[in-house]
């Protein structure tokens, strides 16, 4: 089976056909999904989706784009939300210097609050980074020096140095449909060298549909295409890749109950 380790089931493109999205995922061999919080004012809607489905979990967090309006200065609200049994991760959080929808200082402050929540709860930190490779690596290393915390770089499309720095901290790396894109040869070269026991796969649905679904609304079922490409790059069978990434997911997200995926 496969796990879609990062999707946004609360986004309008997917909520309009929630039952169909989950049914197609099951048909494609996707046995579980992690739906991701991007704003605390919409967190209850994210959590409600996880509550409705045995094989769906959720995170709590504020995307760096939203840091200006919703950035957290302390970890308190995040920690409180993790008391719910379906909340298994912190984020997505991080630094995005490509769009800069929020000031860099406010992104960094919120990022640190999320890290503190991860450290306090032991739940994995789900990191978004774009055009901020050095800054993300520096902050993760600095904060890790204050006390360890688990985590992953989601939708990895950064340079090799970010992967190496994250792996050195014990982080995992999640691969999206970008790995199938024609222009992503640099990413494919990095994925070839990543240890299989640290890889996850994701859709980031409804965005970034993989080849051969480019141009369509992405959905969890399409993670199968990403998995097939990663298996090819790693020189392993699809069954081996599925088993490894699923094991990795439950090793990282320890609060998620594997038995809910049968």
C-alpha atoms as an extended CHARMM CRD file, in Angstrom:
* protein
*
       262  EXT
         1         1  UNK       CA              0.0000000000        0.0000000000        0.0000000000  PROA      1               0.0000000000
         2         2  UNK       CA              0.9250000000        3.6550000000       -0.3600000000  PROA      2               0.0000000000
         3         3  UNK       CA              0.4770000000        6.6130000000        1.9660000000  PROA      3               0.0000000000
         4         4  UNK       CA             -0.0160000000       10.1240000000        0.6070000000  PROA      4               0.0000000000
         5         5  UNK       CA              2.0230000000       11.9270000000        3.2460000000  PROA      5               0.0000000000
         6         6  UNK       CA              0.9120000000       15.4550000000        2.2910000000  PROA      6               0.0000000000
         7         7  UNK       CA             -2.3310000000       16.6110000000        0.7060000000  PROA      7               0.0000000000
         8         8  UNK       CA             -4.9380000000       19.3100000000        1.2760000000  PROA      8               0.0000000000
         9         9  UNK       CA             -8.2990000000       17.5800000000        1.3940000000  PROA      9               0.0000000000
        10        10  UNK       CA             -9.9400000000       20.7490000000        2.7470000000  PROA      10              0.0000000000
        11        11  UNK       CA             -9.1710000000       22.7620000000       -0.3820000000  PROA      11              0.0000000000
        12        12  UNK       CA            -12.2180000000       23.4240000000       -2.5900000000  PROA      12              0.0000000000
        13        13  UNK       CA            -10.9180000000       21.4200000000       -5.5460000000  PROA      13              0.0000000000
        14        14  UNK       CA            -11.0770000000       18.2600000000       -3.4210000000  PROA      14              0.0000000000
        15        15  UNK       CA            -13.8970000000       18.9040000000       -0.9320000000  PROA      15              0.0000000000
        16        16  UNK       CA            -16.4000000000       19.0960000000       -3.7710000000  PROA      16              0.0000000000
        17        17  UNK       CA            -15.9220000000       15.3510000000       -4.3180000000  PROA      17              0.0000000000
        18        18  UNK       CA            -14.5740000000       14.0940000000       -1.0050000000  PROA      18              0.0000000000
        19        19  UNK       CA            -16.0430000000       10.5940000000       -1.2230000000  PROA      19              0.0000000000
        20        20  UNK       CA            -14.9160000000       10.1870000000       -4.8290000000  PROA      20              0.0000000000
        21        21  UNK       CA            -11.3850000000       11.3730000000       -4.0360000000  PROA      21              0.0000000000
        22        22  UNK       CA            -11.0430000000        8.8330000000       -1.2320000000  PROA      22              0.0000000000
        23        23  UNK       CA            -12.5850000000        6.0240000000       -3.2800000000  PROA      23              0.0000000000
        24        24  UNK       CA            -10.2180000000        6.6180000000       -6.2050000000  PROA      24              0.0000000000
        25        25  UNK       CA             -7.2970000000        6.6930000000       -3.7870000000  PROA      25              0.0000000000
        26        26  UNK       CA             -8.2740000000        3.3080000000       -2.3850000000  PROA      26              0.0000000000
        27        27  UNK       CA             -8.5880000000        1.8750000000       -5.9010000000  PROA      27              0.0000000000
        28        28  UNK       CA             -5.0760000000        3.1700000000       -6.6950000000  PROA      28              0.0000000000
        29        29  UNK       CA             -3.6290000000        1.4080000000       -3.6350000000  PROA      29              0.0000000000
        30        30  UNK       CA             -3.4180000000        4.4910000000       -1.4220000000  PROA      30              0.0000000000
        31        31  UNK       CA             -4.3770000000        3.2120000000        1.9990000000  PROA      31              0.0000000000
        32        32  UNK       CA             -3.8970000000        6.3810000000        4.0430000000  PROA      32              0.0000000000
        33        33  UNK       CA             -3.5350000000       10.1440000000        3.7640000000  PROA      33              0.0000000000
        34        34  UNK       CA             -2.2280000000       13.0340000000        5.8460000000  PROA      34              0.0000000000
        35        35  UNK       CA             -4.2230000000       16.2020000000        5.2180000000  PROA      35              0.0000000000
        36        36  UNK       CA             -2.2930000000       19.3480000000        6.0680000000  PROA      36              0.0000000000
        37        37  UNK       CA             -3.2400000000       22.4970000000        7.9550000000  PROA      37              0.0000000000
        38        38  UNK       CA             -2.1930000000       25.8570000000        6.5040000000  PROA      38              0.0000000000
        39        39  UNK       CA             -4.2500000000       28.2530000000        8.6610000000  PROA      39              0.0000000000
        40        40  UNK       CA             -5.4400000000       27.9170000000       12.2540000000  PROA      40              0.0000000000
        41        41  UNK       CA             -8.7260000000       29.6510000000       11.4250000000  PROA      41              0.0000000000
        42        42  UNK       CA             -9.4750000000       26.7110000000        9.1000000000  PROA      42              0.0000000000
        43        43  UNK       CA             -8.0170000000       23.9750000000       11.2820000000  PROA      43              0.0000000000
        44        44  UNK       CA            -11.3780000000       22.6650000000       12.5220000000  PROA      44              0.0000000000
        45        45  UNK       CA            -12.3790000000       21.9450000000        8.9300000000  PROA      45              0.0000000000
        46        46  UNK       CA             -9.1220000000       20.0470000000        8.3500000000  PROA      46              0.0000000000
        47        47  UNK       CA             -9.5940000000       18.0740000000       11.5540000000  PROA      47              0.0000000000
        48        48  UNK       CA            -13.2120000000       17.2600000000       10.6950000000  PROA      48              0.0000000000
        49        49  UNK       CA            -12.1160000000       15.5350000000        7.4830000000  PROA      49              0.0000000000
        50        50  UNK       CA             -9.7100000000       13.3570000000        9.4690000000  PROA      50              0.0000000000
        51        51  UNK       CA            -12.4630000000       12.5680000000       11.9520000000  PROA      51              0.0000000000
        52        52  UNK       CA            -14.7580000000       11.3770000000        9.1690000000  PROA      52              0.0000000000
        53        53  UNK       CA            -12.3270000000        8.8110000000        7.7820000000  PROA      53              0.0000000000
        54        54  UNK       CA            -10.4340000000        6.0790000000        9.6030000000  PROA      54              0.0000000000
        55        55  UNK       CA             -7.4540000000        6.2340000000        7.2490000000  PROA      55              0.0000000000
        56        56  UNK       CA             -6.9900000000       10.0290000000        7.2090000000  PROA      56              0.0000000000
        57        57  UNK       CA             -4.8830000000       11.9640000000        9.7210000000  PROA      57              0.0000000000
        58        58  UNK       CA             -4.1590000000       15.6780000000        9.9210000000  PROA      58              0.0000000000
        59        59  UNK       CA             -1.5770000000       18.2120000000       11.0310000000  PROA      59              0.0000000000
        60        60  UNK       CA             -1.9090000000       21.5890000000       12.7200000000  PROA      60              0.0000000000
        61        61  UNK       CA              0.0590000000       24.5910000000       11.5660000000  PROA      61              0.0000000000
        62        62  UNK       CA              0.4070000000       27.8740000000        9.6990000000  PROA      62              0.0000000000
        63        63  UNK       CA              1.9360000000       28.0190000000        6.2180000000  PROA      63              0.0000000000
        64        64  UNK       CA              4.6800000000       30.6560000000        5.8380000000  PROA      64              0.0000000000
        65        65  UNK       CA              2.4700000000       32.4840000000        3.3320000000  PROA      65              0.0000000000
        66        66  UNK       CA              0.0030000000       33.0540000000        6.1740000000  PROA      66              0.0000000000
        67        67  UNK       CA              2.5350000000       34.1490000000        8.7990000000  PROA      67              0.0000000000
        68        68  UNK       CA              1.6320000000       37.8380000000        8.4890000000  PROA      68              0.0000000000
        69        69  UNK       CA             -1.9720000000       37.1700000000        9.5310000000  PROA      69              0.0000000000
        70        70  UNK       CA             -1.6860000000       33.9570000000       11.5280000000  PROA      70              0.0000000000
        71        71  UNK       CA              1.9470000000       33.4890000000       12.4430000000  PROA      71              0.0000000000
        72        72  UNK       CA              2.4690000000       32.0150000000       15.9010000000  PROA      72              0.0000000000
        73        73  UNK       CA              4.7540000000       33.6450000000       18.4420000000  PROA      73              0.0000000000
        74        74  UNK       CA              4.4410000000       30.8180000000       20.9610000000  PROA      74              0.0000000000
        75        75  UNK       CA              3.7420000000       27.0990000000       20.5430000000  PROA      75              0.0000000000
        76        76  UNK       CA              0.7400000000       27.0940000000       22.8780000000  PROA      76              0.0000000000
        77        77  UNK       CA             -2.1410000000       26.9250000000       20.3780000000  PROA      77              0.0000000000
        78        78  UNK       CA             -0.3340000000       24.3070000000       18.3210000000  PROA      78              0.0000000000
        79        79  UNK       CA              0.3730000000       22.1400000000       21.3570000000  PROA      79              0.0000000000
        80        80  UNK       CA             -3.2300000000       22.3720000000       22.5170000000  PROA      80              0.0000000000
        81        81  UNK       CA             -4.4940000000       21.1970000000       19.1130000000  PROA      81              0.0000000000
        82        82  UNK       CA             -2.2580000000       18.1120000000       19.2220000000  PROA      82              0.0000000000
        83        83  UNK       CA             -4.2920000000       16.6810000000       22.0840000000  PROA      83              0.0000000000
        84        84  UNK       CA             -6.7160000000       15.4040000000       19.4600000000  PROA      84              0.0000000000
        85        85  UNK       CA             -5.9320000000       11.7870000000       18.4830000000  PROA      85              0.0000000000
        86        86  UNK       CA             -6.0720000000       12.4990000000       14.7480000000  PROA      86              0.0000000000
        87        87  UNK       CA             -3.4690000000       15.3120000000       14.8710000000  PROA      87              0.0000000000
        88        88  UNK       CA             -0.1540000000       13.5920000000       14.1090000000  PROA      88              0.0000000000
        89        89  UNK       CA              2.1500000000       16.3800000000       12.8740000000  PROA      89              0.0000000000
        90        90  UNK       CA              3.0930000000       20.0660000000       13.2370000000  PROA      90              0.0000000000
        91        91  UNK       CA              2.8920000000       22.2700000000       10.1550000000  PROA      91              0.0000000000
        92        92  UNK       CA              3.2160000000       22.9380000000        7.4240000000  PROA      92              0.0000000000
        93        93  UNK       CA              5.6000000000       25.6490000000        8.4380000000  PROA      93              0.0000000000
        94        94  UNK       CA              8.8980000000       27.0220000000        7.2190000000  PROA      94              0.0000000000
        95        95  UNK       CA             10.2910000000       29.7530000000        4.9870000000  PROA      95              0.0000000000
        96        96  UNK       CA              9.1430000000       30.8370000000        1.5270000000  PROA      96              0.0000000000
        97        97  UNK       CA             11.2340000000       33.6230000000        0.0310000000  PROA      97              0.0000000000
        98        98  UNK       CA              9.9030000000       33.0870000000       -3.4940000000  PROA      98              0.0000000000
        99        99  UNK       CA              6.5220000000       34.7770000000       -3.1100000000  PROA      99              0.0000000000
       100       100  UNK       CA              7.1990000000       36.4940000000        0.2210000000  PROA      100             0.0000000000
       101       101  UNK       CA              3.4990000000       36.8630000000        0.9830000000  PROA      101             0.0000000000
       102       102  UNK       CA              4.5810000000       37.4390000000        4.5840000000  PROA      102             0.0000000000
       103       103  UNK       CA              7.6320000000       39.3080000000        5.9200000000  PROA      103             0.0000000000
       104       104  UNK       CA             10.6730000000       37.1090000000        6.4240000000  PROA      104             0.0000000000
       105       105  UNK       CA             10.9350000000       38.0110000000       10.1030000000  PROA      105             0.0000000000
       106       106  UNK       CA              7.3520000000       36.9120000000       10.7750000000  PROA      106             0.0000000000
       107       107  UNK       CA              7.8870000000       33.6790000000        8.8510000000  PROA      107             0.0000000000
       108       108  UNK       CA             10.9720000000       32.9330000000       10.9640000000  PROA      108             0.0000000000
       109       109  UNK       CA              9.2190000000       33.7160000000       14.2350000000  PROA      109             0.0000000000
       110       110  UNK       CA              6.3210000000       31.4170000000       13.3910000000  PROA      110             0.0000000000
       111       111  UNK       CA              8.7170000000       28.7160000000       12.1860000000  PROA      111             0.0000000000
       112       112  UNK       CA             10.4690000000       28.7680000000       15.5590000000  PROA      112             0.0000000000
       113       113  UNK       CA              7.1440000000       28.4800000000       17.4010000000  PROA      113             0.0000000000
       114       114  UNK       CA              6.2730000000       25.4120000000       15.3360000000  PROA      114             0.0000000000
       115       115  UNK       CA              9.6790000000       23.8990000000       16.0680000000  PROA      115             0.0000000000
       116       116  UNK       CA              9.0720000000       24.4560000000       19.7780000000  PROA      116             0.0000000000
       117       117  UNK       CA              5.7130000000       22.6760000000       19.4760000000  PROA      117             0.0000000000
       118       118  UNK       CA              7.3680000000       19.7620000000       17.6950000000  PROA      118             0.0000000000
       119       119  UNK       CA             10.0650000000       19.5310000000       20.3360000000  PROA      119             0.0000000000
       120       120  UNK       CA              7.5010000000       19.6770000000       23.1530000000  PROA      120             0.0000000000
       121       121  UNK       CA              5.0560000000       17.1320000000       21.7020000000  PROA      121             0.0000000000
       122       122  UNK       CA              7.4700000000       14.8510000000       19.8590000000  PROA      122             0.0000000000
       123       123  UNK       CA              5.3040000000       15.1430000000       16.7310000000  PROA      123             0.0000000000
       124       124  UNK       CA              7.0870000000       15.5830000000       13.3910000000  PROA      124             0.0000000000
       125       125  UNK       CA              7.7140000000       19.0540000000       11.9850000000  PROA      125             0.0000000000
       126       126  UNK       CA              6.4550000000       19.3740000000        8.3990000000  PROA      126             0.0000000000
       127       127  UNK       CA              8.7480000000       21.8720000000        6.6640000000  PROA      127             0.0000000000
       128       128  UNK       CA              7.9880000000       23.9460000000        3.5800000000  PROA      128             0.0000000000
       129       129  UNK       CA             11.0260000000       25.6700000000        2.0770000000  PROA      129             0.0000000000
       130       130  UNK       CA             11.2980000000       27.6090000000       -1.1690000000  PROA      130             0.0000000000
       131       131  UNK       CA             14.1210000000       29.9130000000       -2.2120000000  PROA      131             0.0000000000
       132       132  UNK       CA             15.3660000000       29.7420000000        1.3820000000  PROA      132             0.0000000000
       133       133  UNK       CA             17.7260000000       26.7850000000        1.3700000000  PROA      133             0.0000000000
       134       134  UNK       CA             20.5060000000       28.2470000000        3.4930000000  PROA      134             0.0000000000
       135       135  UNK       CA             18.1740000000       29.9780000000        5.9220000000  PROA      135             0.0000000000
       136       136  UNK       CA             16.0700000000       26.8510000000        6.4350000000  PROA      136             0.0000000000
       137       137  UNK       CA             19.1120000000       24.6860000000        7.0120000000  PROA      137             0.0000000000
       138       138  UNK       CA             20.6050000000       27.2080000000        9.4200000000  PROA      138             0.0000000000
       139       139  UNK       CA             17.4320000000       27.4790000000       11.4760000000  PROA      139             0.0000000000
       140       140  UNK       CA             16.8690000000       23.7390000000       11.6750000000  PROA      140             0.0000000000
       141       141  UNK       CA             20.4570000000       23.1630000000       12.8210000000  PROA      141             0.0000000000
       142       142  UNK       CA             20.3450000000       26.0240000000       15.3140000000  PROA      142             0.0000000000
       143       143  UNK       CA             17.0670000000       24.8560000000       16.8240000000  PROA      143             0.0000000000
       144       144  UNK       CA             18.1420000000       21.2210000000       16.8090000000  PROA      144             0.0000000000
       145       145  UNK       CA             21.0720000000       22.2930000000       18.9720000000  PROA      145             0.0000000000
       146       146  UNK       CA             18.5690000000       23.3980000000       21.6180000000  PROA      146             0.0000000000
       147       147  UNK       CA             16.9020000000       19.9820000000       21.6520000000  PROA      147             0.0000000000
       148       148  UNK       CA             16.1140000000       17.3550000000       19.0530000000  PROA      148             0.0000000000
       149       149  UNK       CA             12.8100000000       17.1190000000       17.1890000000  PROA      149             0.0000000000
       150       150  UNK       CA             11.6030000000       14.8500000000       14.3570000000  PROA      150             0.0000000000
       151       151  UNK       CA             10.5800000000       16.1290000000       10.9640000000  PROA      151             0.0000000000
       152       152  UNK       CA             10.6250000000       16.0800000000        7.1940000000  PROA      152             0.0000000000
       153       153  UNK       CA             11.1350000000       18.3780000000        4.2470000000  PROA      153             0.0000000000
       154       154  UNK       CA              7.9000000000       18.1490000000        2.2870000000  PROA      154             0.0000000000
       155       155  UNK       CA              7.5810000000       18.4460000000       -1.4980000000  PROA      155             0.0000000000
       156       156  UNK       CA             11.3420000000       18.4070000000       -1.7840000000  PROA      156             0.0000000000
       157       157  UNK       CA             12.6520000000       20.4390000000       -4.7120000000  PROA      157             0.0000000000
       158       158  UNK       CA             15.6380000000       22.1780000000       -3.1280000000  PROA      158             0.0000000000
       159       159  UNK       CA             19.3320000000       21.7150000000       -3.6570000000  PROA      159             0.0000000000
       160       160  UNK       CA             21.4220000000       18.7660000000       -2.5530000000  PROA      160             0.0000000000
       161       161  UNK       CA             22.8150000000       20.6610000000        0.4690000000  PROA      161             0.0000000000
       162       162  UNK       CA             19.3530000000       21.0040000000        2.0220000000  PROA      162             0.0000000000
       163       163  UNK       CA             18.7710000000       17.2770000000        1.7270000000  PROA      163             0.0000000000
       164       164  UNK       CA             22.1330000000       16.4770000000        3.2540000000  PROA      164             0.0000000000
       165       165  UNK       CA             21.6450000000       18.8910000000        6.1530000000  PROA      165             0.0000000000
       166       166  UNK       CA             18.1410000000       17.5980000000        6.8410000000  PROA      166             0.0000000000
       167       167  UNK       CA             19.1830000000       13.9520000000        6.6970000000  PROA      167             0.0000000000
       168       168  UNK       CA             22.0470000000       14.6780000000        9.0930000000  PROA      168             0.0000000000
       169       169  UNK       CA             19.4560000000       15.8790000000       11.6140000000  PROA      169             0.0000000000
       170       170  UNK       CA             17.5130000000       12.6380000000       11.2640000000  PROA      170             0.0000000000
       171       171  UNK       CA             14.8450000000       14.1880000000        9.0290000000  PROA      171             0.0000000000
       172       172  UNK       CA             12.9640000000       12.4520000000        6.2500000000  PROA      172             0.0000000000
       173       173  UNK       CA             12.4480000000       13.7470000000        2.6960000000  PROA      173             0.0000000000
       174       174  UNK       CA              9.0670000000       13.6660000000        0.9540000000  PROA      174             0.0000000000
       175       175  UNK       CA              8.9420000000       13.5180000000       -2.8420000000  PROA      175             0.0000000000
       176       176  UNK       CA              6.0700000000       14.9620000000       -4.8770000000  PROA      176             0.0000000000
       177       177  UNK       CA              5.0180000000       14.8070000000       -8.5050000000  PROA      177             0.0000000000
       178       178  UNK       CA              7.7080000000       17.3660000000       -9.3540000000  PROA      178             0.0000000000
       179       179  UNK       CA             10.0980000000       14.4190000000       -9.6860000000  PROA      179             0.0000000000
       180       180  UNK       CA              8.2380000000       13.3880000000      -12.8590000000  PROA      180             0.0000000000
       181       181  UNK       CA              8.5000000000       16.8090000000      -14.5360000000  PROA      181             0.0000000000
       182       182  UNK       CA             10.6460000000       17.1080000000      -17.6470000000  PROA      182             0.0000000000
       183       183  UNK       CA             12.7830000000       19.9050000000      -16.2040000000  PROA      183             0.0000000000
       184       184  UNK       CA             13.4560000000       18.1510000000      -12.8820000000  PROA      184             0.0000000000
       185       185  UNK       CA             16.6200000000       16.2430000000      -13.7880000000  PROA      185             0.0000000000
       186       186  UNK       CA             18.5860000000       17.8230000000      -10.9370000000  PROA      186             0.0000000000
       187       187  UNK       CA             15.9450000000       16.6380000000       -8.4700000000  PROA      187             0.0000000000
       188       188  UNK       CA             15.9970000000       13.1340000000       -9.9500000000  PROA      188             0.0000000000
       189       189  UNK       CA             19.7640000000       12.9930000000       -9.4890000000  PROA      189             0.0000000000
       190       190  UNK       CA             19.3830000000       13.8870000000       -5.8130000000  PROA      190             0.0000000000
       191       191  UNK       CA             16.6030000000       11.3400000000       -5.2860000000  PROA      191             0.0000000000
       192       192  UNK       CA             18.7970000000        8.6080000000       -6.7570000000  PROA      192             0.0000000000
       193       193  UNK       CA             21.2930000000        9.2440000000       -3.9600000000  PROA      193             0.0000000000
       194       194  UNK       CA             18.8460000000        9.5410000000       -1.0580000000  PROA      194             0.0000000000
       195       195  UNK       CA             18.6230000000        6.6150000000        1.3730000000  PROA      195             0.0000000000
       196       196  UNK       CA             15.4690000000        4.6080000000        0.7760000000  PROA      196             0.0000000000
       197       197  UNK       CA             14.7580000000        4.3850000000        4.5040000000  PROA      197             0.0000000000
       198       198  UNK       CA             14.2900000000        8.1750000000        4.6850000000  PROA      198             0.0000000000
       199       199  UNK       CA             11.9370000000        8.7100000000        1.7280000000  PROA      199             0.0000000000
       200       200  UNK       CA              8.2140000000        9.4220000000        1.7140000000  PROA      200             0.0000000000
       201       201  UNK       CA              5.9110000000       10.1840000000       -1.2210000000  PROA      201             0.0000000000
       202       202  UNK       CA              3.1650000000       12.7900000000       -1.4510000000  PROA      202             0.0000000000
       203       203  UNK       CA              0.8930000000       14.6350000000       -3.8410000000  PROA      203             0.0000000000
       204       204  UNK       CA              0.5620000000       18.1150000000       -2.2890000000  PROA      204             0.0000000000
       205       205  UNK       CA             -2.8900000000       17.8290000000       -3.8690000000  PROA      205             0.0000000000
       206       206  UNK       CA             -4.6420000000       19.6690000000       -5.3790000000  PROA      206             0.0000000000
       207       207  UNK       CA             -1.3610000000       21.0290000000       -6.7930000000  PROA      207             0.0000000000
       208       208  UNK       CA              1.5400000000       19.5820000000       -8.8010000000  PROA      208             0.0000000000
       209       209  UNK       CA             -0.1550000000       16.6780000000      -10.5540000000  PROA      209             0.0000000000
       210       210  UNK       CA              2.5250000000       14.2670000000      -11.8100000000  PROA      210             0.0000000000
       211       211  UNK       CA              3.0380000000       13.1310000000      -15.3530000000  PROA      211             0.0000000000
       212       212  UNK       CA              0.8500000000       11.6910000000      -16.9320000000  PROA      212             0.0000000000
       213       213  UNK       CA             -1.7940000000       13.7460000000      -15.0610000000  PROA      213             0.0000000000
       214       214  UNK       CA             -0.2620000000       17.1930000000      -15.6470000000  PROA      214             0.0000000000
       215       215  UNK       CA             -2.8860000000       19.8750000000      -16.0790000000  PROA      215             0.0000000000
       216       216  UNK       CA             -5.4580000000       18.0370000000      -13.9760000000  PROA      216             0.0000000000
       217       217  UNK       CA             -6.4260000000       18.6660000000      -10.3830000000  PROA      217             0.0000000000
       218       218  UNK       CA             -4.0580000000       16.5550000000       -8.3240000000  PROA      218             0.0000000000
       219       219  UNK       CA             -5.5190000000       14.0600000000       -5.8570000000  PROA      219             0.0000000000
       220       220  UNK       CA             -4.1550000000       11.3430000000       -3.5550000000  PROA      220             0.0000000000
       221       221  UNK       CA             -4.6820000000        8.5630000000       -6.1020000000  PROA      221             0.0000000000
       222       222  UNK       CA             -2.0070000000       10.1670000000       -8.2900000000  PROA      222             0.0000000000
       223       223  UNK       CA              0.7330000000        9.5130000000       -5.7160000000  PROA      223             0.0000000000
       224       224  UNK       CA              1.0140000000        6.1160000000       -7.4090000000  PROA      224             0.0000000000
       225       225  UNK       CA              2.6480000000        7.8050000000      -10.4250000000  PROA      225             0.0000000000
       226       226  UNK       CA              5.1730000000        9.5600000000       -8.2020000000  PROA      226             0.0000000000
       227       227  UNK       CA              5.9320000000        6.2940000000       -6.4260000000  PROA      227             0.0000000000
       228       228  UNK       CA              6.5360000000        4.5450000000       -9.7390000000  PROA      228             0.0000000000
       229       229  UNK       CA              9.0370000000        7.2040000000      -10.8030000000  PROA      229             0.0000000000
       230       230  UNK       CA             10.8580000000        7.0830000000       -7.4490000000  PROA      230             0.0000000000
       231       231  UNK       CA             11.0470000000        3.2770000000       -7.6590000000  PROA      231             0.0000000000
       232       232  UNK       CA             12.5720000000        3.5900000000      -11.1330000000  PROA      232             0.0000000000
       233       233  UNK       CA             15.1360000000        6.1080000000       -9.8880000000  PROA      233             0.0000000000
       234       234  UNK       CA             16.0630000000        3.9630000000       -6.9020000000  PROA      234             0.0000000000
       235       235  UNK       CA             16.3130000000        0.7820000000       -8.9730000000  PROA      235             0.0000000000
       236       236  UNK       CA             13.8060000000       -1.1130000000       -6.8530000000  PROA      236             0.0000000000
       237       237  UNK       CA             10.4610000000       -2.7240000000       -7.5620000000  PROA      237             0.0000000000
       238       238  UNK       CA              7.2960000000       -0.7220000000       -7.0170000000  PROA      238             0.0000000000
       239       239  UNK       CA              6.3000000000       -3.1570000000       -4.2780000000  PROA      239             0.0000000000
       240       240  UNK       CA              9.5860000000       -2.5290000000       -2.4630000000  PROA      240             0.0000000000
       241       241  UNK       CA              9.1840000000        1.2280000000       -2.7990000000  PROA      241             0.0000000000
       242       242  UNK       CA              5.6140000000        1.0670000000       -1.5090000000  PROA      242             0.0000000000
       243       243  UNK       CA              6.6570000000       -1.0130000000        1.4970000000  PROA      243             0.0000000000
       244       244  UNK       CA              9.6100000000        1.2290000000        2.3220000000  PROA      244             0.0000000000
       245       245  UNK       CA              7.7780000000        4.5510000000        2.0840000000  PROA      245             0.0000000000
       246       246  UNK       CA              4.8250000000        3.2160000000        4.0600000000  PROA      246             0.0000000000
       247       247  UNK       CA              7.1200000000        1.8890000000        6.7870000000  PROA      247             0.0000000000
       248       248  UNK       CA              8.9200000000        5.2290000000        6.8090000000  PROA      248             0.0000000000
       249       249  UNK       CA              5.6550000000        7.1250000000        7.2150000000  PROA      249             0.0000000000
       250       250  UNK       CA              4.6060000000        5.1700000000       10.2820000000  PROA      250             0.0000000000
       251       251  UNK       CA              8.1190000000        5.2840000000       11.7180000000  PROA      251             0.0000000000
       252       252  UNK       CA              8.0360000000        9.0790000000       11.5010000000  PROA      252             0.0000000000
       253       253  UNK       CA              4.3800000000        9.7210000000       12.2930000000  PROA      253             0.0000000000
       254       254  UNK       CA              4.2780000000        7.4550000000       15.3260000000  PROA      254             0.0000000000
       255       255  UNK       CA              0.8800000000        8.7070000000       16.4710000000  PROA      255             0.0000000000
       256       256  UNK       CA             -0.8050000000        7.4580000000       13.2720000000  PROA      256             0.0000000000
       257       257  UNK       CA             -2.2630000000        3.9850000000       13.7080000000  PROA      257             0.0000000000
       258       258  UNK       CA             -1.2700000000        1.6680000000       10.9080000000  PROA      258             0.0000000000
       259       259  UNK       CA             -4.1790000000       -0.6520000000       11.6860000000  PROA      259             0.0000000000
       260       260  UNK       CA             -6.5670000000        2.0010000000       10.3570000000  PROA      260             0.0000000000
       261       261  UNK       CA             -5.2680000000        1.3990000000        6.8230000000  PROA      261             0.0000000000
       262       262  UNK       CA             -6.3850000000       -2.2130000000        6.4380000000  PROA      262             0.0000000000
